[in-house]
Amino acid sequence: MPKAPVSTPRAPAAIGTYSQAIRAGNTCYLSGQIGLDPASGQLVDGIDAQIVRVFDNLKALAEACGASLAAAVKVQVYLTDLAHFAKVNEAMARYFPEPFPARAAVGVASLPRGALVEADAVLVID
């Protein structure tokens, strides 16, 4: 099955040896997103703003794949402080309709650019 890169200026540009997203058949793999504002390239301030920015970036990538976050079947969330897990749950309820995707949430020591949260997703597009 051929794979094709997917990109959008509405999410931070890929810097390095990865694509913003890859589509393979009816599956789209969204690269991990941190709270970078795609216009400025700067990390937004605070956990609340970073969570929103992360999910806005994933939403933009899903739309570039021709779908929405409703197509997400798996989401992985990485937090530098698991005390923020409830805030992620609140945000996910606004971005993902039921049935919610499968999810993993992992506490990590650090993330790129000093981010507090990162998330990636896998979409299956009908």
DRENNURO-119064 format. One line per field, with one value per residue (C-alpha): chain; residue number from 0; residue in one letter; x negated, y negated, z negated. Coordinates in steps of 0.2 Angstrom, whole numbers, plus 5000, padded with zeros to 4 digits. Layout:
N
kette = [A  ...]
nr = [NUM  ...]
rest = [A  ...]
x = [X  ...]
y = [Y  ...]
z = [Z  ...]
This chain:
126
kette = [A  A  A  A  A  A  A  A  A  A  A  A  A  A  A  A  A  A  A  A  A  A  A  A  A  A  A  A  A  A  A  A  A  A  A  A  A  A  A  A  A  A  A  A  A  A  A  A  A  A  A  A  A  A  A  A  A  A  A  A  A  A  A  A  A  A  A  A  A  A  A  A  A  A  A  A  A  A  A  A  A  A  A  A  A  A  A  A  A  A  A  A  A  A  A  A  A  A  A  A  A  A  A  A  A  A  A  A  A  A  A  A  A  A  A  A  A  A  A  A  A  A  A  A  A  A]
nr = [0  1  2  3  4  5  6  7  8  9  10  11  12  13  14  15  16  17  18  19  20  21  22  23  24  25  26  27  28  29  30  31  32  33  34  35  36  37  38  39  40  41  42  43  44  45  46  47  48  49  50  51  52  53  54  55  56  57  58  59  60  61  62  63  64  65  66  67  68  69  70  71  72  73  74  75  76  77  78  79  80  81  82  83  84  85  86  87  88  89  90  91  92  93  94  95  96  97  98  99  100  101  102  103  104  105  106  107  108  109  110  111  112  113  114  115  116  117  118  119  120  121  122  123  124  125]
rest = [M  P  K  A  P  V  S  T  P  R  A  P  A  A  I  G  T  Y  S  Q  A  I  R  A  G  N  T  C  Y  L  S  G  Q  I  G  L  D  P  A  S  G  Q  L  V  D  G  I  D  A  Q  I  V  R  V  F  D  N  L  K  A  L  A  E  A  C  G  A  S  L  A  A  A  V  K  V  Q  V  Y  L  T  D  L  A  H  F  A  K  V  N  E  A  M  A  R  Y  F  P  E  P  F  P  A  R  A  A  V  G  V  A  S  L  P  R  G  A  L  V  E  A  D  A  V  L  V  I  D]
x = [5000  4992  4990  4992  4987  5000  4996  5005  4999  5013  5001  4983  4971  4961  4943  4933  4935  4953  4970  4984  4995  4994  5009  5009  5025  5039  5028  5019  5006  5004  4987  4985  4990  4985  4992  4983  4993  4991  4991  4977  4968  4968  4974  4990  4989  4996  5004  5022  5016  5004  5018  5030  5016  5011  5029  5031  5015  5021  5038  5030  5020  5035  5044  5029  5031  5049  5057  5060  5055  5071  5061  5048  5046  5031  5024  5008  5005  4988  4988  4973  4985  4999  5008  5014  5023  5040  5038  5034  5050  5060  5052  5054  5073  5074  5063  5068  5086  5092  5087  5071  5054  5044  5030  5014  5008  4990  4980  4963  4948  4947  4954  4947  4945  4950  4968  4979  4990  4989  5002  5003  5017  5022  5037  5047  5056  5072]
y = [5000  4983  4970  4951  4936  4924  4907  4890  4873  4874  4885  4882  4887  4903  4899  4915  4932  4934  4928  4919  4934  4949  4957  4975  4981  4976  4973  4957  4956  4939  4935  4929  4911  4900  4883  4873  4859  4863  4844  4839  4856  4852  4862  4855  4851  4863  4880  4874  4865  4879  4892  4882  4879  4897  4902  4888  4894  4912  4906  4896  4911  4922  4910  4910  4929  4925  4930  4924  4930  4940  4952  4955  4973  4970  4955  4955  4941  4937  4926  4920  4919  4932  4920  4911  4927  4921  4905  4917  4926  4910  4905  4922  4921  4905  4911  4930  4936  4952  4966  4959  4966  4978  4969  4970  4956  4957  4947  4942  4933  4920  4915  4905  4886  4888  4892  4898  4910  4919  4929  4940  4949  4962  4959  4972  4963  4970]
z = [5000  5005  4992  4995  4984  4979  4973  4969  4964  4951  4940  4936  4950  4948  4943  4946  4953  4951  4960  4951  4956  4967  4976  4981  4988  4977  4962  4957  4944  4936  4929  4912  4909  4895  4891  4905  4913  4932  4936  4925  4922  4903  4889  4881  4862  4849  4848  4853  4869  4874  4872  4883  4896  4897  4901  4913  4922  4922  4929  4943  4948  4948  4959  4971  4972  4977  4961  4943  4926  4926  4937  4923  4917  4906  4897  4887  4874  4866  4850  4840  4825  4824  4812  4829  4834  4829  4840  4855  4852  4852  4868  4877  4873  4883  4898  4900  4901  4894  4896  4890  4897  4888  4878  4869  4857  4852  4839  4847  4840  4854  4871  4886  4883  4865  4869  4856  4867  4883  4892  4908  4916  4929  4940  4950  4964  4971]
